[in-house]
């Protein structure tokens, strides 16, 4: 078992930045693929970005060039640097850890982009 705890969401104006983090209860090296997902009100949960243990990253087209996913193996933590935020980025952001046999989810952190 592993627990994932997100933090670092909040309210920010359009054009601003946030860096939510996802802390794991065990070594992040034991999780081959980590990712950020988001769910806006009335919409399905969607992929934002993923990163493998080898550092390979993948981004949704809507966030390319604005968001950067990273992982700090020493701190067992994953981050999502979000720049140039737009109102349409407003959602609950979830982190996910994927092994061969199971997916682990965090509880989510709210990100609101509004003036």
Secondary structure, DSSP 4 states (H G I P E B T S, - for coil): ---EEEE--EEE-TT--EEEEEEESS-GGG-SEEEEEEE-TTS--EEEEEEETT--EEE-TTTTTTEEEEEETTTTEEEEEE-S--GGG-EEEEEEEE-SS-EEE---EEEEE--
